[in-house]
């Protein structure tokens, strides 16, 4: 069955297989089989239903075009009318059927009843001879039930696919939630088939694509909700009291007992529908038993939050262990019903409205909630309510809505499934118009390179690269296959070219600009390029035009920022492709400058196509903020807009949210009107011209521009007078406040250029005022914000989750954009990649989107899908980026990394085609020095059993390794004692259980010594996209390799470190894993015992990289523990001596810190200046509600203890060795001073005055 479904769901095979399946009547025979009706045949029955769905899918099998509802209905009526005509002529017994209205008999029950009048022979003759639906040689033709089934299935009216989706509840219920064939448990082994759709390379139609994603996303959400219910309900300890009602002994953070539930309104159905248009209810509960923190969480409920109503009815007697083992999860929990709902409003005990954002409660009227009783007005799922009401009326089923006794909530960041499902359903109900150039590739058909820019019409023939190239040699290096010649704007050759440059793309450049297409080996491409390079005669001339940039501006703040990145030829190729129409795919290995390339594409695109608007989409807020902070330097702030909750994380004083941009525009308006008033004063005119933007516009036309035209006319006959511009420039008084005189009076040409620059400054003022005029006319904040988003902003940035959540709002506002740039696209679910392409309404049936730029790395971790069945069987973790790569769509792979030492980069660069190093990592001294205290810059450390055991699992999939945790924390303390800053060290692991264990060990061992915790203690999955100088990595497992067998996770783990990587694992296990061989063969070339250099006791060393020095091997966990404890004890003794020294001799200098082997922070670390606000505990991290969590290792584990938050990422800049050394020396000096002034033992202090004197003198002497 699975094979047949797969063949029918792909157009090339469907064309030939579907007639065969219909001729043999496979579906009808399956429906009549014993297995279909048997209780153990549930999976088979679901597969048969799926096969029937694809057999009748609404598509033209030959042309591949999707059939509309009208087409399907017309075909059904035509087929039935032909049947009626045949029955009227040749089957007298069916005369009633022939004369009936089609609408009264095309349902299954009615049609079956009409056919019962025929005998077996008449039925066989009708089906096999007259209608020729099946062959008369079929052995099943002797069965009457088979013949009727074939006939009814052929002529019955099928439900429209759109109607089926619209009738489907968006919230899961208890039936689908515990159906193992639809929502398998996490321990799916990959064997056998499931009744699930698959996300393969090809799809039948856009509707098929959306429907598969809709079903899978709905089931994945159902699985996550099921896990939350199984976590929350057991803590309630439900039991049956003496009155026979359900009571609760316990409590749960996420679930609260319901005091009262009542349905308040059921609205009439809309025209053409049977379900109610709305169903609302009130739920009352108490939060009196919770502590303040949990109360605040419940009080934070707001409009559109999703809640769940549970009906708990436990068994009267507790289940025995044997009964519990045999029972299902709902039976063990006593769970009867589950229904979802959406918050409309929440009120306190006195009826006061809480958390209202609709404007009904003004800010100055807001009051804190009163009492501890809360009433939530909720909207129930109308489709589910109709189903429940129908079963109650027809079958006498239980009234579900009278049994609810628990209200459950979920974490906000994980609870946005309903809005995304609604967006997908809206897309299925619309006529989706994907750009014509992308349509076939998107469905998986046609020429994979058809959407490449070289095959697109309306190309940009000449591109102004602005500050892309730093100098002329940079241009020559960027086009090695061409003979570059520089010309002036008049066509003459320029012997001394300087940026900026314009380039006219030649035909040959179109052929070779994509150095690494997806379906060509790197070696072939390289040999082709080398051949062109070697044969100079074959090189085509490339004319690069140099031009004088815009007229000099009078004020320094008006000068644009200049790019300082020397882009590689591959990056230049990506920039050229990105600014041309079509699809651009950029594969960015770790550290290759994906963000810089994306920013330069946006910069060049903005200046070459200023009228077009660009939408930026990323997977995480962190990546979005990194991109946004860089684009701010190239594009004026008034054209930038950042949507979503992560805007607060931007490292800038400017507010780029909608409200912040509106306020900024209003403030800017006042500033500009002040400039207009100043200009009016300089021209001796009344200042009322600066009253409004409209007045300023008239002032510009009547006085400013008129004077400029008169000035230009007067300049024509006076070009020989060098002081004419200086004497006659009409706005000289306005520019009298510049730092240097604007005009020299020595050269007419230079002064004229300066005058044009001044006039450009004035025209910019009035241009901005014209843009501010709308904010002057629109009075409400909402109107101004909407205008800003739909008209003013040229670059709008948001996360993929925010785009999916707010799609309906964007359509209502008329949001438009021409270009789409998607960063981290290999980490985004396919449907969350597709939705941002359709955030705008189509114009006359055509898509407005001109460019789609996807940047990602399919060799790193894929999107997070927690259920293994959906991940492995349905391929739900396949991103659109990865699918395009598999389809052979050409892509550009950046080929030079500038993050890590070249030796560390070798641990992962084997996975990429030609990943080399930027000159920076070979030239900077910091990459040539060894890591102080360590013999090697990277090393694999074998960790034996600790206290008689290796890995452990306190709960399923929750792996821990105490030995590796103790080892890593000891090494971290050793590094801190040497002087390594905490913000330069991160500890990573592959499992959540180990992450929490390491945090516990750090808390236990570091807090007594006031050692600041490391920058990050997190999982490899969550750390994707980040980096740090030194990484300590724990692989945890000692029995099985686990999910590190996925090479993509290994690549992420190996590529996070810049200067030092130390891997702690069971060597004998991982060295045998075939998939990991390329990396572990390199690691095993060095000793598997930690090699330290104990002679180096400061964070700096002059020892060159590659020279191990005097090696001291650490044998096991106890050995490193003894070393660290010895140094800590030595530190305590030194600090005691430092305390007594000032008391013994106030004039004596405090003792030195020995050889520098103990440098520790007891109060603060001086690196707070670099790292921002220091973290007191690694568990107190900030989170945004609309952020889709970075890759989590819950792909194979159920994390019940997740503290779920991610600390603020440190922005780690690449610095030279001298700069790093200066900073480190400064930090060491500050820490040493603090060591001298910290009191270690308060019991030895004689009195407070002596202590203060000692402290002050110690600081002064140091």
C-alpha positions, 0 to 999 in steps of 0.5 A: 500500500505504501508503494502504491501511495508513493507512486500515485503521489508523483506525477511521472509515475501517476500517469501510468499507474492510476489507470491500472489501479482503477481498472483492477479496482484495488481500493474497492477490493481493499474496502471489502477485505476482512483486514479492513474491518478488523480491529487490528487492521486500523493501519491498513484501513488508514493506508487504504483511505490515503490510497483512495484520496490520491487515486481521486486527487483533483489533478489532470494526470496528463498536463499536471494542472490542478482542477478547480472545484468547478471542474471537478463538479462539472466532471462529476455531473457529466459522468452521472448524466451519461450513466442516467442516459445509459440506464434509461435506454438499456436498464429498465429497472433503473428507470427511477434512477434515470429520471431522478435529480442528480442531487438527490441520488449522488450520495453513497446511501441513496445510490446504493439503495437504487442499485439494489433492484438489480439482480447479480447478473444484471449488475455484472452486465452493467458494470463489466459490459455496459459501463466497462468499469472493470474486466469481466475476467476479474475473479471478484465479478461474482460478488454482488457487494464488490460490483455495487461498491465499484459502481457507487465509488465511481459515481458518488459525489466526493467531498471537495478537498477544500471542504474537507480541510475547512471541516477539520478541527485545528485543535487535536482531540483525544482520539487523534492524540493517542492514535499510534498509527497517526502520532507514533511514540518517540521510539519509532524505529523506522521499520514498517509503514505509517499512514502519514504523508511524505515530503519527498522531492516532488509534489502533484500541485501546490494544494497537494504540497500545502495539504501534506504540510498541513497534516504533518504540522498538525500531527507534530503539534498534536504530539507536542501537546500530548507530551505536555498533557502527559507531563502536567496531568500526573502532578494533579493526583486526581481521585474520586471523592466520597460524592463520586466527583473528581478531586485533585490532591496535587498541583501543576504549574501548567494546569489548574482545576476549573471552578465553572465552565459554561457556554455563553454563545453559539452563533448561527452558521454562515451561508453555505456552512453547517458549523456555527460561525462562533462558539464562546464560553466562560471558564472560571478558575482560582490561582490562590494555591500558587506562589507569586511567580506562577500566579503572574504566569497565569495572569499573563494570559492574553488575547489569542493565547491557546488553552486546553480543556481537559476532562479527568475522570480517574478509576475509583480504585488505583490501577495495579502495576500489571493493569497500569502496564497493559492500559493506555495512557488516557486510561492511566491518567483518567483522561476522557476528553481534550478540547482546544480553545483560544482566549478572547479576554481575561477578567479578574475577580471584580470583572476588571479587564486584564492584558487588554491591547485593544484600547478598551483600557487606557494606560492611565486607567490600568490597575493591577488585577484584584482577587485570585479568581480569574474568568477567561472568555474563550472561543471554541473550535466551531468544527469540533463543536459541530462534530460533538453536537452531531454525535450527541444528537444522532448517537446519544454520546456524552455531552463533552462540554459538561465534563471539563474540570482542568484548564491547561496552558503551554509555554508561549514560544511552543504554542503558536501552532494554531495561527500557523495552521490557519495560515496554511488553511488560508493558503489552501482556500486561496488561489496561490500564485507562485512566481512563474519562474519558480513554480516548476522548480518548487514542485520538483519538475523541469530544468533545475537551473531555470530560475537561475539569473542567467536564464531570467529576463529583465536583467540588470545590465550594469551594476553599481557595486558602491563600496563592494570593492576596496580598490582596483586590485580587489576588482581584478582578483574578483574576476580572475577569468577576465582581463579587467580594464578600467575606463572613465565615464566618457569611455577613456582608459583610467590608469589610476582607478579608485572605487566606486565602480560600475560593471556591465555584465558580459555574456561570458560572465553569465556563463561562469559566474556561478563557480559551484553549481549544484550538479557539477563537481568542484574539481570539474569547475576548478579545472575549467576555471584554471584552463581559462586562467592559463590561456590568457588569449581566451580571457575576455575583456571586462570593462569596469567604469570608475566614476566620481561619487556624489558631490561632497557633503558639507557635514561629516555625518552625511558621509556614507559608511564604507565597507571594510570587508575584502570579499572573495571572488565567490562572495562577489559571485553571490552578490552578483547573483543576489542582485539579479532577478531569479533564485539565488542559493548560497551555501555558507559553511561555518565562518565564511561570511554569510551575513556579510555577503547578505548585507552587501547584497541588500546594500547594492540592491537598495542603491541599484533598485531604490524603488523596490522593497525587500523582506528579510526572513531568518530562523532566529531573532539572534540571526535577524539582529546580527543581520539588522545591525550590519544593514543599519550601517548602509541603509538610512534608518528611516527605511528599516523596520524590524517586526517581532518580539526580538527587537529589544535584543538589538545592540543599538540605541535606535528602536526599529520596531513599528512604534519606535520607527513612528516615534523616530519619524515624528522626532525627525520631523521636528528636527527637520522643521527646525532646519527649515526654520534655520534656513528661512532665517538665513534667507531673512524670511518668516519662520512660519514656513516651518510650521508643517511639512506642507508649508515647508514643501511650498517654501522649497518650491518658491524660495529654495529651488528658485534661488538655486535655479537663479544661481545656476543660470548666473554661473554659466557666464562666470565660470572663469571667475574662481570666487564667483561661487563663494560670493554668490552662493545663496545659502552660504549663511546656512552652512556657516557652521561647518567645521571647515569653510565650504568654499575656498574661492580658488577654483570654480570647479571645486567650489561648484562641486561643494555647492552641489553637495550643499544643495544635495544636503538641502534637497535631502532635508525636504525629501525627508520632510515629504516622507514625514508628511503622512505622519503629520496627516495620520493621527492614530499610532496604528495608522502611522505604523501601518503606513510605515510598514506598507509604504515607507519602509524599504527593508522589513525584517522578521522571523519566519514564525512571525511571518506565519503568525501575522500573514492574515494581518499583512494581507489586510494591510496590503503589504507588498515586497519585491525581493525576499532574502532568507538567512538560515534557510536550511534550519527552517521547516519547508512550510515556514519557508514557503509562507513568506513568499506569499505574504502579499496579494497577487496583482492581476494573477501575477506574483510580484516577487522578483528575487528569492535569495536563500542562504543556509548550510544543509551540511549543518543541523536541519529544522527541529522535528521532535517526533522521530516518525515525522522526521524519518518517515515523512521527512518533515525535517527536510528544509526547502533549501535542502530539497532544492539542493537535492533537486540539483538547483545550482548554488554558490558555496562560499569557500573561505573561512575566517573563524577558526585556526586552519588546523581546527577547520580541518576537522570539518572542512572535509564535508565541503567542496573546497573550503579553504581559509581566508588570509586573515587566519594565516596572517594574524599573530593570534592564530599562530600562538599556542593556547596557554596551559595546553600542549595542543590547540585541539585534542580528543580526551578519553574519559574512562568510567568514573566511580564505576560507570559511564553514561546513565539515563535517570529517565528515558532519553535523558543521558548523563555522564558524571565523569565527563561533567567533572572532567570538563568543569575541572578543565574550565576551572584550570583555564580560569585559574590561568586567566582565561576570561569566562566570556571566551569559554563555552561548554557544549554537550549533545544531550540536555541531561548532560547540560543540566548536570554540568550546570549543577557541577559548575554551581557546586564547584565554582560558586564557593570560589566565586568563579564566574560561570562560562559564557554558555553551557548549552547543547550543540543544537542550540549553539548552532550559528554561534561561536567562541574562542574556546569550546569544551565539548562533552559527547556523553555516550559510552554504550552507543554513539547516539545521535552524534552519528548524524554527521550534520551534528558533528559538523556543528560541534566541530565548527564552533571554536576559534582558537581551542577545541577539547572533546571529552568522550569514550574514545573506543566507542566513537573511533569505530563509528564509520560516519565520524571517521574523517574527523576522528582520524584527525583527532586520534593522531594526537594523544587521547590523554589531556596534555597540559603545559603546567609551566604556562600560568598566564593567559599569554604564551610566546610558544608557537602553534605546533610546539607542544612544550613540556607535556604533563599528561592527565590520566583520569578525572581524579588527576585533573581534580587533584591538580585544580584543588591544589591550585585552589588551595594555593590561591587561598593561601596566597590570598590570606598572605595578601590580606595579612601583609598590609596589616604587618606593614602598611607601607609595604607593597602587597605580595606578588602573585607568584609566577602568575599561576593563580589569577582568579576573580573573587567578586567580578571579572574585569571582562564585564566591560567586553561581555556586557552585564555578567550572568549570575546563573547560566539558567537565567536567560532571556527569551522572546515569544516569537522566536523559533528555538534553535536546534534542540537535541530533543530530536531523539530525547524527551526533555522533561526538565528543560529550562528552555532559555538561551542566554544573550549571545556574546558578539565575539569580534575577531581581534589581532594578537596585540589587541587581544593581549592588551585586553587580556593584560588589562583584565589580568591586572584588574583581577589581580587587584581585586584578589588583593582587596578581597577578604577571604576569611572574615574571622581574621579581621581585627576591625573595620577601620584597619580593613578599609586602610589595607584595602585602599593602600593595597589598591594604591600600591598595585 
